[in-house]
Amino acid sequence: MKTISIHFILLLSGIVSFGQITTTKIAPKSKNPTKPYDSLKNFVGKDVNQYLGQELYLKGKPESLREYGYEDFTTDYTQSRIGDKSVIYKCCDGYNSKYIDLAEKYFKVLEIIPHPKAKEDDLLYGKKSFLKLKEKESNDIVYYEYDSDYEHSFPFVVVGYYIILKKRFLNREFITRGKNWISSEPMTELTTGREVTFAPGTKWKCIDITVEEKYFTLSLILENDLGEKIPLSVDNTNNTYWVFTKEEADKYKTKFGAEDWNRILTGKVRIGFTEEMTILSWGEPQKINKSSYGNQWIYDDQYLYFENGKLKSFN
């Protein structure tokens, strides 16, 4: 009888436990859902949450700018930095952070923090936020004020983006147009400093991707058959005003023929050129005047006239 009573009690307690109703909390919908990092972009604009968990490398600066340090870094994002040296990263002279304290270091993004003044002034601060960063070697915490509108002021290279660039460009070949994409000064060889003269159609191979130390831009290092090395900014790799990938060059050479392809590489046009060929040679026109009998393309003081998509005349 005792055994039956014990079994009944155990059975009853099991029924009570199994039938107990509980309430489970459900988190509200996130206002800023985290998107996976798009490693084809170094600057992600308003999608700042893509930086969460990423490793960032802080580029150096030309020597002439180092005395001014870095802007937009602080150790306390809740306080105004103006006139308050104590909230700047480590020791600092004036408004900016010392160059030596930050340059060429790696940081992990721990948190994306909405700008604390955004609620007061959304127009001025709504597009800004703070990246909470941990420096790789020291584990020091620092905050960077991020503005989604200003790519030119973003001083980092995202390591994930750099890795993708290496996979994409390393050992890839380029055909140059013989134009200097760095400045009006002669292009110089990286290791010797000697002037490099390269003719249109010269072939170069990407042997590395690095931050070059003259302008501190992320660049491909190109090498020709003579062993000469020059930097090509990553931003210019898709700019056919200066270079084509070898795959593109081979495609156009087959499509247009060697003679016209050489004209394009040297920036020349001829009667009979298609609109596509003209754009490849001279770039997009500044203005197009359309009419029923054809189109007039304007380049500075040059006027080109097309009929049925073919160049008929030009001055």
PyMOL commands that set and color helices and strands:
alter all, ss='L'
color gray80, all
select helices_A, chain A and resi 2-18+48-51+63-68+85-87+99-102+122-125+151-153+159-169+234-236+246-256+258-265+275-282
alter helices_A, ss='H'
color red, helices_A
select strands_A, chain A and resi 55-58+73-74+106-114+128-135+141-147+156-158+173-176+203-211+218-223+229-233+243-245+287-291+294-299+302-307+310-314
alter strands_A, ss='S'
color yellow, strands_A
deselect
rebuild
show_as cartoon
